Amino acid sequence: MSRRNPLAEALREVKIRTPDGAEKRGLRVVEAAYAERRSSDSELRGVMTPKTSERQGRRPLPRLALALGLATLLAAALLSPAGAAVRGWVDDAITNGAPHPEPTLARVPGGGRLLVQTGEGPVVVRADGSKRLLGDYEGASWSPHGLFVAAVKGRTLSALEPDGTSHWSITAAERVAVPRWSPSGERIAYFSGFDLRVVAGDGSEDRLLAGSAPGTPPDGSVSPAYVPPAWSPTGADELAYVTGAARLRIIDSETGAVLAGAPALSRITSMDWADGGRKILEASPGTLRLRSLLPAGHPARPGLGGARRLALPPGATVNDAALAPQRPLVAVSVTYWKKHGTYSEVIVYRPGHGARTLLSVPGSLGQVEWSPDGRRLLAAWPGANQWLFLPLEHGSGRAIADISKAIAPSGRPTSFPRLEGWCCRR
């Protein structure tokens, strides 16, 4: 017969008070970590040999059991007296700067319309949160004032209204990619295979600007994928693009004449005009730099000057970079390793005036996109399946949970949505 212990029985009856929302915060931590782990596992399976993949594929139950076990242990720690001191550390380490997620996107903070690529095609998200699927296209981009969308599918380039109504389509010789409208909306630059082409905004006068056969850069790095071409924001005919051999060029879009050229960043992923057309911003996984444009005898014939790197956290990888509309600001999403694991930050640079960290969260962030007025940033957080709307100066941020399902037209997401633009300035 066991002895009765009055003290133990009394302690069991004592209710332990915990801060409001502690259990929910713990559950969000586990869900975000598990989502990040699943994303990493999916990427690893893509590069495994068939034998390794098969061997890993036989063990889903232990991994799930481990996740559930961690959830149980974390819940126990958060609800125990000894866990009271731990709760503050977990909250600081996991949710530093990240707002509490809302269940659905009821409206777009700050207004405007989002263009988002889903597994079903491009979707226009209106200011009130309602959605419109444009069709089963593979990519899309806004016209300058949001009156039209350029959409691509295979070898076809189409101009659509934001409600999906088609105005015209052309068929290219090879697969079409990354169409970009000129600031006037009168022309669209795009790649057909590795050829740079331009077409009028009404679908006429489609012509070759530059042949850009793939090649191997001098440093031996991999030839870049399609880096979207970028029109000069001054309204001039100048168009910047990256060749298959990793050369940055500025071209006259009327004549096809090369105005300037220089080696692009190794493994360059994006490029755009900055500082009102006086600089070029280049981004690669390990580098972010601004290159000056210098007049070469005549203002209409610019030359590419020296480049200056923007300081990144040690060991950081650049996920995405974006220039603010009409403001000398650069937003960057970076990921790096810290003592407790992988962390990501959204950093806003004002060249010549320093930088500040707008957000810091665990795991890996993705794209960043400026609001049309340049007062907010949208940061994608694939590991947590969230969008984070971040005010640049005043006010509180907003997070939208389960964004893949919220944006998917059918409600059955197949991939995390890709941001294609936030339109438009009034």
PABASE-625466 format. One line per 4 residues: number of its first residue (from 1); their letters; for each residue x, y, z of C-alpha. Coordinates in Angstrom, 2 decimals. Layout:
residues N
NUM = A = X:Y:Z ~ ...
END
This chain:
residues 426
1 = MSRR = 0.00:0.00:0.00 ~ 1.41:3.40:-0.96 ~ 1.68:6.12:1.64 ~ -0.60:9.12:1.36
5 = NPLA = 1.27:12.40:0.80 ~ -0.98:15.37:1.68 ~ 1.59:17.92:0.46 ~ 1.86:16.32:-2.99
9 = EALR = -1.93:16.13:-3.29 ~ -2.26:19.79:-2.32 ~ 0.34:20.86:-4.87 ~ -1.45:18.95:-7.60
13 = EVKI = -4.57:20.98:-6.95 ~ -2.79:24.35:-7.30 ~ -3.54:26.06:-10.62 ~ -0.51:27.55:-12.32
17 = RTPD = -1.19:30.96:-13.83 ~ 0.36:31.65:-17.22 ~ 0.36:34.82:-19.30 ~ -2.50:35.15:-21.76
21 = GAEK = -1.66:33.59:-25.10 ~ 1.40:31.64:-23.85 ~ 0.06:28.32:-25.09 ~ -0.88:29.79:-28.49
25 = RGLR = 2.56:31.36:-28.83 ~ 4.19:28.02:-28.10 ~ 2.02:26.34:-30.72 ~ 2.93:29.01:-33.30
29 = VVEA = 6.62:28.42:-32.56 ~ 6.30:24.69:-33.19 ~ 4.17:25.17:-36.32 ~ 6.63:27.66:-37.82
33 = AYAE = 9.61:25.43:-37.02 ~ 7.86:22.36:-38.40 ~ 6.86:24.24:-41.59 ~ 10.47:25.39:-42.01
37 = RRSS = 11.70:21.81:-41.50 ~ 9.23:20.48:-44.07 ~ 10.37:23.11:-46.58 ~ 14.02:22.13:-46.00
41 = DSEL = 13.19:18.43:-46.31 ~ 11.43:19.06:-49.63 ~ 14.49:20.87:-50.98 ~ 16.79:18.10:-49.81
45 = RGVM = 14.63:15.40:-51.40 ~ 14.95:17.22:-54.71 ~ 18.74:16.69:-54.75 ~ 18.86:13.18:-53.23
49 = TPKT = 19.73:10.17:-55.28 ~ 16.82:7.75:-55.84 ~ 18.32:5.30:-53.37 ~ 18.70:7.94:-50.65
53 = SERQ = 15.29:9.43:-51.34 ~ 13.68:6.01:-51.07 ~ 15.46:5.32:-47.82 ~ 14.35:8.65:-46.37
57 = GRRP = 10.83:8.19:-47.69 ~ 10.27:5.11:-45.51 ~ 10.58:7.13:-42.29 ~ 7.80:9.77:-42.19
61 = LPRL = 6.30:8.47:-38.94 ~ 9.38:8.99:-36.69 ~ 9.81:12.56:-38.00 ~ 6.14:13.35:-37.31
65 = ALAL = 6.39:11.69:-33.94 ~ 9.45:13.80:-33.16 ~ 7.59:16.98:-34.07 ~ 4.61:16.01:-31.92
69 = GLAT = 6.94:15.08:-29.09 ~ 8.66:18.46:-29.28 ~ 5.27:20.15:-29.23 ~ 4.31:18.23:-26.09
73 = LLAA = 7.59:19.02:-24.34 ~ 7.38:22.69:-25.28 ~ 3.81:22.93:-24.02 ~ 4.83:21.26:-20.77
77 = ALLS = 7.76:23.64:-20.35 ~ 5.63:26.70:-21.00 ~ 2.96:25.61:-18.52 ~ 5.27:24.56:-15.71
81 = PAGA = 6.63:26.85:-12.94 ~ 10.19:26.24:-14.15 ~ 9.10:27.26:-17.63 ~ 8.03:30.71:-16.50
85 = AVRG = 11.56:32.05:-16.95 ~ 11.89:30.25:-20.29 ~ 8.73:31.74:-21.76 ~ 10.24:35.21:-22.00
89 = WVDD = 13.35:33.89:-23.79 ~ 11.28:31.89:-26.28 ~ 9.02:34.85:-27.01 ~ 12.00:37.16:-27.57
93 = AITN = 13.97:34.68:-29.63 ~ 11.13:33.56:-31.87 ~ 8.84:36.56:-32.32 ~ 11.25:39.49:-32.24
97 = GAPH = 9.58:42.06:-34.44 ~ 6.97:39.71:-35.94 ~ 3.35:40.80:-35.34 ~ 0.69:38.36:-34.21
101 = PEPT = -0.72:36.68:-37.37 ~ -4.27:37.33:-38.49 ~ -6.31:34.44:-39.94 ~ -7.04:36.03:-43.34
105 = LARV = -6.19:38.97:-45.59 ~ -9.25:41.17:-45.09 ~ -7.64:44.20:-46.74 ~ -4.30:45.32:-48.16
109 = PGGG = -2.64:47.64:-45.61 ~ -2.10:51.03:-47.19 ~ -4.28:50.17:-50.19 ~ -3.25:49.40:-53.73
113 = RLLV = -3.38:46.07:-55.55 ~ -1.03:43.11:-55.36 ~ -0.06:40.93:-58.31 ~ 0.80:37.45:-57.07
117 = QTGE = 1.87:34.31:-58.93 ~ 0.25:31.14:-57.56 ~ 0.38:27.54:-58.69 ~ -2.84:28.17:-60.61
121 = GPVV = -1.68:31.38:-62.29 ~ -1.35:35.12:-61.54 ~ -3.86:36.58:-59.09 ~ -4.79:40.22:-58.56
125 = VRAD = -5.46:40.96:-54.88 ~ -7.57:44.11:-54.56 ~ -7.39:46.63:-51.73 ~ -10.39:45.02:-49.98
129 = GSKR = -8.68:41.60:-50.00 ~ -10.81:40.14:-52.81 ~ -9.00:38.14:-55.50 ~ -9.16:37.61:-59.26
133 = LLGD = -7.39:34.79:-61.12 ~ -6.18:36.04:-64.52 ~ -5.68:32.60:-66.07 ~ -3.19:29.75:-66.12
137 = YEGA = -0.21:31.99:-67.00 ~ 3.33:31.33:-65.79 ~ 4.28:34.91:-64.89 ~ 3.01:38.49:-65.04
141 = SWSP = 3.90:42.13:-64.41 ~ 2.02:45.41:-63.98 ~ 1.91:48.24:-66.49 ~ 3.04:51.58:-64.96
145 = HGLF = -0.43:52.68:-63.83 ~ -1.95:49.26:-63.29 ~ -4.26:49.48:-66.29 ~ -2.86:46.29:-67.80
149 = VAAV = -0.87:43.19:-66.96 ~ 1.70:41.53:-69.21 ~ 1.38:37.75:-68.82 ~ 3.42:34.90:-70.28
153 = KGRT = 2.76:31.25:-70.98 ~ 5.16:29.14:-73.01 ~ 5.96:31.13:-76.18 ~ 3.00:33.51:-75.75
157 = LSAL = 3.04:37.07:-74.43 ~ -0.37:38.62:-73.68 ~ -1.69:41.96:-72.44 ~ -4.63:41.64:-70.05
161 = EPDG = -6.85:43.91:-68.04 ~ -6.77:43.32:-64.25 ~ -10.06:41.44:-64.56 ~ -8.48:38.92:-66.96
165 = TSHW = -9.86:40.36:-70.23 ~ -7.30:39.77:-73.01 ~ -6.39:42.68:-75.34 ~ -3.77:41.02:-77.50
169 = SITA = -1.31:38.14:-77.70 ~ 1.81:37.44:-79.73 ~ 3.73:34.20:-80.20 ~ 7.53:34.26:-80.02
173 = AERV = 10.04:31.84:-81.47 ~ 11.07:30.56:-78.03 ~ 9.77:30.57:-74.46 ~ 8.91:34.06:-73.19
177 = AVPR = 10.08:35.32:-69.77 ~ 10.17:38.39:-67.48 ~ 8.22:41.03:-69.47 ~ 8.71:44.58:-68.20
181 = WSPS = 6.75:47.71:-69.22 ~ 8.46:51.01:-69.96 ~ 7.56:53.94:-67.64 ~ 5.34:55.40:-70.36
185 = GERI = 3.54:52.08:-70.88 ~ 4.22:52.33:-74.60 ~ 6.62:49.37:-74.83 ~ 7.34:46.01:-73.23
189 = AYFS = 10.80:44.46:-73.06 ~ 11.01:40.69:-72.68 ~ 13.21:37.67:-73.28 ~ 12.41:35.07:-75.93
193 = GFDL = 14.89:32.33:-75.21 ~ 18.08:34.34:-74.73 ~ 17.08:37.10:-77.16 ~ 16.06:40.48:-75.78
197 = RVVA = 13.03:41.81:-77.64 ~ 10.67:44.77:-77.43 ~ 7.04:45.16:-78.49 ~ 4.73:48.16:-78.52
201 = GDGS = 2.11:48.39:-75.79 ~ -0.62:47.59:-78.32 ~ 1.09:44.38:-79.46 ~ 2.55:45.81:-82.67
205 = EDRL = 6.15:46.32:-83.83 ~ 7.62:43.27:-82.12 ~ 11.35:43.27:-82.86 ~ 14.74:41.96:-81.77
209 = LAGS = 16.91:44.26:-79.68 ~ 19.86:42.05:-78.82 ~ 20.84:38.44:-79.25 ~ 22.22:37.16:-75.97
213 = APGT = 23.30:33.56:-76.47 ~ 24.15:31.80:-73.18 ~ 27.80:31.75:-72.27 ~ 30.19:31.12:-69.41
217 = PPDG = 31.30:34.18:-67.43 ~ 35.08:34.74:-67.11 ~ 35.09:33.67:-63.45 ~ 33.57:30.30:-64.33
221 = SVSP = 30.34:30.87:-62.41 ~ 27.02:29.60:-63.68 ~ 25.45:31.70:-66.43 ~ 22.62:33.73:-64.87
225 = AYVP = 18.99:32.82:-65.32 ~ 16.63:35.46:-66.60 ~ 17.35:38.69:-64.78 ~ 14.43:41.02:-65.57
229 = PAWS = 15.40:43.92:-67.84 ~ 14.99:47.41:-66.36 ~ 13.88:50.60:-68.11 ~ 15.44:53.92:-67.19
233 = PTGA = 13.08:55.75:-64.80 ~ 13.84:59.06:-66.56 ~ 11.57:58.15:-69.48 ~ 14.52:57.91:-71.88
237 = DELA = 14.93:55.04:-74.32 ~ 17.64:53.38:-72.22 ~ 17.17:49.78:-71.17 ~ 19.50:47.86:-68.83
241 = YVTG = 19.81:44.09:-69.00 ~ 22.16:41.21:-68.18 ~ 23.51:39.01:-70.95 ~ 23.86:35.25:-70.72
245 = AARL = 27.59:35.76:-70.25 ~ 27.00:37.89:-67.13 ~ 27.59:41.28:-68.75 ~ 25.61:44.31:-67.58
249 = RIID = 24.63:46.41:-70.57 ~ 22.69:49.59:-71.22 ~ 21.11:49.66:-74.64 ~ 19.20:52.19:-76.76
253 = SETG = 15.79:50.56:-77.12 ~ 15.14:52.40:-80.40 ~ 18.35:51.60:-82.27 ~ 19.72:48.63:-80.35
257 = AVLA = 23.05:50.43:-79.89 ~ 25.02:49.44:-76.79 ~ 25.57:52.60:-74.73 ~ 27.59:51.09:-71.87
261 = GAPA = 28.71:47.73:-70.54 ~ 30.61:46.15:-67.66 ~ 30.92:42.75:-65.91 ~ 27.83:42.07:-63.80
265 = LSRI = 27.98:40.57:-60.32 ~ 28.85:36.89:-60.24 ~ 25.59:34.91:-59.85 ~ 23.54:38.10:-60.23
269 = TSMD = 19.85:37.62:-59.40 ~ 18.36:41.09:-59.84 ~ 19.20:44.52:-61.20 ~ 17.41:47.88:-61.35
273 = WADG = 17.95:51.60:-61.77 ~ 18.38:53.64:-58.58 ~ 18.80:57.24:-57.48 ~ 16.58:58.63:-60.22
277 = GRKI = 18.51:56.86:-62.97 ~ 21.96:57.87:-61.74 ~ 22.91:54.44:-60.38 ~ 22.34:50.73:-61.01
281 = LEAS = 21.55:48.40:-58.10 ~ 22.86:44.83:-58.47 ~ 22.12:41.92:-56.14 ~ 23.57:38.43:-55.88
285 = PGTL = 23.34:35.87:-53.04 ~ 26.41:37.30:-51.32 ~ 26.66:40.91:-52.52 ~ 24.62:44.06:-52.86
289 = RLRS = 26.16:46.99:-54.69 ~ 25.40:50.32:-56.35 ~ 27.18:51.24:-59.60 ~ 27.34:54.85:-60.73
293 = LLPA = 26.41:55.99:-64.22 ~ 28.75:58.57:-65.67 ~ 28.20:60.76:-68.72 ~ 30.56:59.81:-71.54
297 = GHPA = 30.87:62.90:-73.69 ~ 27.11:63.37:-73.95 ~ 24.28:62.87:-71.42 ~ 22.49:60.54:-73.85
301 = RPGL = 25.51:58.18:-73.88 ~ 26.08:57.11:-70.26 ~ 29.01:55.08:-69.04 ~ 29.20:52.66:-66.11
305 = GGAR = 31.38:53.92:-63.29 ~ 32.68:52.41:-60.09 ~ 30.62:50.17:-57.79 ~ 30.17:50.48:-54.02
309 = RLAL = 29.05:47.60:-51.84 ~ 26.36:47.96:-49.20 ~ 27.39:46.38:-45.89 ~ 25.58:43.14:-45.00
313 = PPGA = 25.60:41.17:-41.74 ~ 28.58:38.77:-41.63 ~ 27.86:35.60:-43.59 ~ 24.46:36.89:-44.78
317 = TVND = 22.76:35.62:-47.92 ~ 20.66:38.10:-49.88 ~ 17.18:36.68:-50.51 ~ 15.75:39.72:-52.30
321 = AALA = 16.28:43.45:-52.76 ~ 13.83:46.19:-53.75 ~ 14.03:49.91:-54.43 ~ 11.46:52.26:-52.91
325 = PQRP = 9.32:54.23:-55.37 ~ 10.46:57.86:-55.56 ~ 12.63:57.51:-52.45 ~ 16.38:56.79:-52.10
329 = LVAV = 15.81:53.64:-50.05 ~ 16.78:50.02:-50.63 ~ 15.06:47.18:-48.75 ~ 16.88:43.87:-48.44
333 = SVTY = 15.86:40.48:-47.08 ~ 18.86:38.53:-45.76 ~ 19.39:35.21:-43.97 ~ 22.35:34.25:-41.79
337 = WKKH = 23.41:31.81:-39.06 ~ 23.38:32.82:-35.41 ~ 24.16:30.93:-32.23 ~ 20.66:29.45:-31.94
341 = GTYS = 20.11:28.74:-35.66 ~ 19.07:30.45:-38.88 ~ 17.71:33.99:-38.67 ~ 16.50:36.52:-41.21
345 = EVIV = 16.28:40.29:-41.26 ~ 14.68:43.00:-43.35 ~ 17.18:45.86:-43.60 ~ 16.43:49.28:-45.07
349 = YRPG = 19.39:51.23:-46.48 ~ 19.56:54.90:-47.26 ~ 22.85:55.06:-49.16 ~ 25.13:57.62:-47.54
353 = HGAR = 23.01:57.72:-44.37 ~ 23.38:54.20:-42.95 ~ 20.90:51.37:-42.48 ~ 18.46:50.04:-39.93
357 = TLLS = 16.92:46.64:-39.25 ~ 13.17:46.69:-39.66 ~ 12.47:43.06:-38.76 ~ 14.30:40.06:-37.31
361 = VPGS = 12.76:36.58:-37.23 ~ 13.97:32.97:-37.10 ~ 14.12:30.88:-40.25 ~ 14.29:32.19:-43.80
365 = LGQV = 12.48:35.17:-45.24 ~ 11.85:35.50:-48.96 ~ 10.82:38.42:-51.16 ~ 10.35:42.05:-50.15
369 = EWSP = 8.02:44.46:-51.95 ~ 7.43:48.18:-51.40 ~ 3.96:49.67:-51.17 ~ 3.12:52.18:-53.93
373 = DGRR = 3.67:55.13:-51.58 ~ 6.96:53.77:-50.23 ~ 5.72:53.81:-46.63 ~ 5.35:50.07:-46.10
377 = LLAA = 7.12:46.85:-46.92 ~ 5.65:43.43:-47.59 ~ 8.00:40.63:-46.53 ~ 7.29:37.02:-47.46
381 = WPGA = 7.98:34.39:-44.78 ~ 7.64:31.02:-46.55 ~ 8.73:28.91:-43.56 ~ 5.87:30.27:-41.45
385 = NQWL = 3.52:30.53:-44.47 ~ 2.96:34.22:-43.71 ~ 3.07:37.66:-45.25 ~ 4.36:40.45:-43.02
389 = FLPL = 3.24:44.04:-43.69 ~ 5.76:46.38:-42.06 ~ 5.34:50.15:-41.64 ~ 8.53:52.05:-42.36
393 = EHGS = 8.02:54.79:-39.78 ~ 4.94:54.69:-37.54 ~ 2.20:52.21:-36.68 ~ 2.09:48.50:-36.01
397 = GRAI = 2.82:45.74:-38.47 ~ 0.41:43.06:-39.65 ~ 0.98:39.39:-40.34 ~ -1.34:37.16:-42.37
401 = ADIS = -1.31:33.46:-41.49 ~ -1.70:30.53:-43.92 ~ -1.16:32.90:-46.84 ~ -0.80:30.12:-49.41
405 = KAIA = -4.38:29.03:-48.80 ~ -5.63:32.62:-48.49 ~ -4.26:33.56:-51.93 ~ -4.88:30.31:-53.83
409 = PSGR = -8.03:30.80:-55.97 ~ -9.22:27.24:-55.32 ~ -8.21:27.28:-51.66 ~ -5.91:24.31:-52.35
413 = PTSF = -2.38:25.76:-52.58 ~ 0.39:23.90:-54.38 ~ 3.18:26.39:-53.66 ~ 3.99:29.54:-51.70
417 = PRLE = 2.81:32.60:-53.68 ~ 5.41:34.72:-55.51 ~ 5.12:38.51:-55.38 ~ 5.06:40.18:-58.80
421 = GWCC = 4.30:43.76:-57.83 ~ 2.32:46.17:-55.63 ~ 0.45:48.72:-57.72 ~ 0.25:51.67:-58.09
425 = RR = 1.30:55.19:-57.19 ~ -1.48:57.71:-57.51
END
